[in-house]
Amino acid sequence: MKRQAKRSKRALILFIVLTALVLAQAVWWTVFMAQLVDEKVEIAEELDAGAEYIEDVQKQEYRRQIMVGLEGVFFLVAILVGAWLIYRSLVRAEDVKFQQENFLMSVTHELKTPLASLQLYLDSLGSDKVPPEKKAAIVPRMKQDVHRLEQMVQNVLDAGRFERSGYEPQMARFDFSALVGRELERVEQSAWSRQVKINGSLANEIFVYGDEVGLMRVIDAVLTNAIKYSTDDPAQIDVSLERESKGCLWTVVDHGVGLEYHHQDRVFERFFRIESEATAGIAGSGLGLYLARELVLAHGGRIWAESEGLGQGTTIKISLKTDEK
């Protein structure tokens, strides 16, 4: 984070220096043109030129000065705009570079943790000292780790595919209420490192025309994100699904680290992760909400985040069109 700030600071200094040089050049040129007019008038006066001639010289020089000044203003604005674009490009390039570095570190951690866990479970299954009942309890945890690895690999592949060619949903009519209900039960029963309590209030029989598998991934990504960033123990997640005019609204509320206002749109960017003391120990690749946004947009829906600020929790809302008969 400090290295990114240092790079952004260098880009800002470069922009300020370029701007100062351009403004200094503009001031010098203005002063030079004014001196040139005075010199011509002085020469005309030394040659005993008439007042009308001197006045005509002044008018011609002023008109020329205005013409050159307008051209100078145009080029000044063009140079400043160019300098600003260069600065913005440098900042964005550094931001993307930082996000990619952060992504590689996060993915390495995300892959290493379940692999180490699987290795430990396999050693336990092969040991004669571990009783059969404990071996039986290990199998669901291994399945959870395998699912986590599969999800990570799939997210990475889909992120590249969506960026290149977008997402083409396999559309069909299905009960979105039932899908949300099943996903809530599955996520609540998954093997998390702490207990999870999901409080749901779901309207029944809300049908949508969409890709059931894709929207299932959206639900999983949003719920997983809410649980990871929740600071309650057990994690308290409030979920609601309600009808709207020609659509439905799915809302997920956590009571976690929250978001600053300028991050509420950025959390859906690819590789973006908030770097702070509150999120330092939270694993993630920065792809879950990005893929959720792409999937929701492919269904003609809308997804957005709301938060009152740091420590105030985060609300994710998804609006979809319904297919009610």
C-alpha positions in Angstrom: 0.0 0.0 0.0 2.8 2.4 0.9 4.6 1.5 -2.4 1.5 2.3 -4.4 1.1 5.6 -2.5 4.7 6.5 -3.3 4.2 5.7 -7.0 1.0 7.8 -7.2 2.9 10.7 -5.4 5.6 10.6 -8.1 3.0 10.7 -10.8 1.4 13.7 -9.1 4.7 15.5 -8.8 5.4 14.9 -12.5 2.0 16.4 -13.4 2.6 19.5 -11.1 6.0 20.1 -12.6 4.7 19.9 -16.2 1.8 22.2 -15.3 4.2 24.7 -13.7 6.5 24.7 -16.7 3.6 25.3 -19.1 2.2 28.1 -17.0 5.7 29.7 -16.6 6.1 29.5 -20.4 2.7 31.2 -20.9 3.5 34.0 -18.5 6.9 34.6 -20.1 5.3 34.7 -23.6 2.7 37.2 -22.4 5.4 39.5 -20.9 7.6 39.1 -24.0 4.7 40.2 -26.3 3.9 43.2 -24.1 7.6 44.3 -24.2 7.7 43.9 -27.9 4.7 46.3 -28.4 6.4 48.9 -26.1 9.7 48.5 -28.0 8.0 49.1 -31.4 6.2 52.2 -30.0 9.5 53.6 -28.6 11.2 53.1 -32.0 8.4 54.8 -33.8 8.6 57.7 -31.3 12.4 58.0 -31.8 11.9 58.3 -35.5 9.4 61.1 -34.9 6.5 59.2 -36.3 3.1 60.8 -36.2 0.5 60.1 -33.5 -1.8 58.3 -36.0 1.0 56.0 -37.1 2.0 55.2 -33.5 -1.7 54.5 -32.7 -2.0 52.3 -35.8 1.2 50.4 -34.8 -0.3 49.8 -31.3 -3.6 48.6 -32.8 -1.9 46.2 -35.2 0.3 44.8 -32.4 -2.6 44.4 -30.0 -4.6 42.5 -32.7 -1.6 40.3 -33.4 -1.1 39.9 -29.7 -4.7 38.8 -29.2 -4.4 36.3 -32.1 -1.2 34.8 -30.8 -2.7 34.9 -27.3 -5.7 32.9 -28.4 -3.5 30.4 -30.1 -1.4 30.2 -27.0 -4.4 29.6 -24.8 -5.6 26.8 -27.1 -2.2 25.1 -27.0 -1.9 25.7 -23.3 -5.2 24.0 -22.7 -4.2 21.2 -25.0 -0.9 20.7 -23.1 -2.6 20.8 -19.7 -5.2 18.3 -20.8 -2.4 16.1 -22.2 -0.5 16.4 -18.9 -3.6 15.5 -17.0 -4.3 12.4 -19.1 -0.7 11.3 -18.7 -1.1 11.7 -14.9 -4.3 9.8 -14.9 -2.8 7.0 -17.0 0.1 6.7 -14.7 -2.1 6.5 -11.6 -4.4 4.0 -13.2 -1.5 1.9 -14.4 0.0 1.9 -10.9 -3.4 1.0 -9.5 -3.9 -1.9 -11.9 -0.3 -3.1 -11.2 -1.0 -3.0 -7.4 -4.3 -4.8 -7.8 -2.6 -7.5 -9.9 0.2 -8.0 -7.3 -2.4 -8.1 -4.6 -4.4 -10.6 -6.6 -1.4 -12.9 -7.0 -0.7 -12.8 -3.3 -4.3 -13.5 -2.5 -4.7 -16.3 -4.9 -1.5 -17.9 -3.7 -2.9 -17.8 -0.1 -6.4 -19.0 -1.3 -4.8 -22.0 -3.1 -2.2 -22.8 -0.4 -4.6 -22.9 2.5 -7.0 -25.6 1.2 -4.1 -27.6 -0.2 -2.4 -27.7 3.2 -5.6 -28.7 4.8 -6.2 -31.5 2.3 -2.7 -32.7 2.9 -3.3 -32.8 6.6 -6.7 -34.6 6.1 -5.1 -37.2 3.8 -2.3 -37.9 6.4 -5.0 -38.3 9.0 -7.0 -40.8 6.8 -3.9 -42.8 6.2 -3.0 -43.0 9.9 -4.0 -46.0 12.0 -4.1 -43.8 15.1 -7.1 -41.8 14.0 -10.4 -43.6 14.9 -13.0 -44.3 12.2 -15.6 -41.8 13.5 -13.0 -39.0 13.2 -12.1 -40.1 9.7 -15.7 -40.0 8.7 -16.0 -36.4 10.0 -13.0 -35.4 7.8 -14.6 -36.3 4.5 -17.1 -33.4 4.5 -14.3 -30.9 5.3 -12.2 -32.3 2.4 -15.2 -31.8 0.1 -15.5 -28.2 1.3 -11.9 -27.6 0.5 -12.2 -29.1 -2.9 -15.2 -27.0 -3.6 -13.3 -23.9 -2.5 -10.4 -24.8 -4.9 -12.8 -25.4 -7.8 -14.6 -22.1 -7.1 -11.3 -20.2 -7.1 -10.1 -21.8 -10.4 -13.5 -21.2 -12.0 -13.5 -17.6 -10.9 -10.1 -17.0 -12.4 -11.1 -18.6 -15.7 -14.4 -16.8 -15.8 -12.8 -13.4 -15.0 -10.6 -13.7 -18.1 -13.4 -15.0 -20.3 -15.9 -12.3 -19.2 -13.3 -9.6 -19.9 -12.6 -11.0 -23.4 -16.1 -11.9 -24.7 -18.6 -11.2 -21.9 -21.1 -13.7 -20.5 -23.9 -15.5 -22.4 -26.5 -16.8 -20.0 -28.5 -19.9 -20.6 -32.0 -18.5 -20.1 -35.0 -20.4 -18.7 -37.9 -19.6 -16.4 -37.4 -20.8 -12.8 -38.4 -20.0 -9.2 -35.8 -17.5 -7.9 -37.3 -17.6 -4.4 -36.6 -21.4 -4.1 -33.1 -20.9 -5.4 -32.3 -18.2 -2.8 -33.8 -20.5 -0.1 -31.6 -23.4 -1.1 -28.5 -21.3 -1.3 -29.1 -19.9 2.2 -29.4 -23.4 3.7 -26.3 -24.6 1.9 -24.2 -21.6 2.9 -25.3 -21.7 6.5 -24.4 -25.4 6.7 -21.0 -25.0 5.1 -17.9 -25.6 7.1 -16.9 -22.0 8.0 -14.2 -21.2 10.6 -17.0 -19.7 12.8 -20.7 -20.0 13.2 -23.0 -18.3 10.7 -26.5 -17.2 11.4 -28.6 -16.1 8.4 -31.9 -14.3 9.0 -34.0 -14.6 5.9 -37.3 -13.0 4.9 -38.2 -14.3 1.5 -41.3 -13.7 -0.7 -42.5 -16.9 -2.2 -42.8 -17.9 -5.9 -40.9 -15.1 -7.5 -40.1 -16.3 -11.0 -37.4 -14.9 -13.2 -36.2 -15.7 -16.7 -32.5 -16.2 -16.5 -29.5 -18.5 -16.0 -30.2 -20.4 -12.8 -26.5 -21.6 -12.4 -25.2 -18.1 -13.0 -27.6 -16.5 -10.5 -26.7 -19.2 -8.0 -23.1 -18.1 -8.3 -24.2 -14.5 -7.7 -26.0 -15.5 -4.5 -23.0 -17.6 -3.3 -20.5 -14.7 -4.0 -22.6 -12.1 -2.2 -23.3 -14.3 0.8 -19.6 -15.4 1.0 -18.5 -11.8 0.9 -20.9 -10.8 3.6 -19.8 -13.6 5.9 -16.1 -13.0 5.3 -16.4 -9.3 6.2 -18.8 -9.7 9.1 -17.3 -8.8 12.5 -20.1 -10.6 14.6 -19.5 -14.0 16.2 -21.5 -15.8 15.1 -21.7 -13.9 11.8 -25.2 -12.3 11.5 -26.4 -11.9 7.9 -29.8 -10.4 7.1 -31.3 -11.4 3.8 -34.6 -10.3 2.2 -36.3 -10.9 -1.1 -39.3 -8.8 -2.0 -41.4 -8.0 -5.0 -41.2 -4.7 -6.8 -43.0 -3.2 -9.8 -42.1 -5.6 -12.6 -39.2 -7.0 -10.7 -37.7 -8.1 -7.4 -35.1 -6.8 -5.0 -32.7 -9.2 -3.1 -30.9 -7.5 -0.2 -28.0 -8.9 1.9 -26.9 -7.0 5.0 -23.8 -7.7 7.1 -22.7 -6.1 10.3 -19.0 -5.9 9.4 -16.1 -3.6 8.4 -18.2 -1.4 6.2 -17.2 0.7 3.2 -16.1 4.3 2.6 -18.3 6.1 0.1 -15.6 6.2 -2.7 -15.2 2.4 -2.4 -18.9 1.5 -2.8 -18.6 1.3 -6.6 -15.1 0.1 -6.7 -15.8 -3.2 -4.8 -17.2 -4.5 -8.1 -14.0 -3.9 -10.1 -11.9 -6.8 -11.1 -9.1 -7.6 -8.6 -10.1 -4.7 -6.3 -9.8 -5.3 -2.6 -9.8 -2.8 0.3 -6.5 -2.6 2.1 -6.9 -1.6 5.7 -6.2 -3.0 9.2 -9.8 -4.3 9.4 -9.4 -6.4 6.2 -5.7 -7.4 6.6 -6.5 -11.0 7.7 -9.4 -11.6 5.3 -8.6 -13.9 2.4 -10.0 -13.2 -1.1 -9.1 -12.7 -4.7 -11.2 -9.6 -5.6 -13.1 -11.6 -8.2 -16.3 -12.6 -6.4 -18.3 -9.3 -6.6 -16.8 -8.5 -10.0 -18.2 -11.8 -11.5 -21.5 -11.2 -9.6 -21.8 -7.8 -11.3 -21.1 -9.2 -14.7 -23.7 -12.0 -14.2 -26.3 -9.6 -13.0 -25.7 -7.2 -15.8 -26.0 -10.0 -18.3 -29.6 -10.6 -16.9 -30.5 -6.9 -17.4 -30.4 -6.3 -13.7 -28.5 -4.0 -11.3 -26.3 -4.6 -8.3 -24.9 -2.0 -6.0 -23.4 -1.5 -2.5 -24.5 0.8 0.3 -22.7 1.6 3.6 -22.8 4.3 6.3 -19.0 4.1 6.6 -16.3 2.1 8.2 -17.5 -0.2 10.9 -21.1 0.3 9.9 -21.6 -2.8 7.8 -22.4 -3.2 4.1 -25.6 -3.7 2.2 -25.6 -5.4 -1.2 -28.7 -5.0 -3.3 -29.6 -6.8 -6.5 -32.6 -5.8 -8.7 -33.9 -8.3 -11.3 -36.8 -8.4 -13.7 -39.4 -11.0 -12.9 -41.3 -13.3 -15.2 -44.6 -13.5 -13.5 -47.6 -15.1 -15.4 
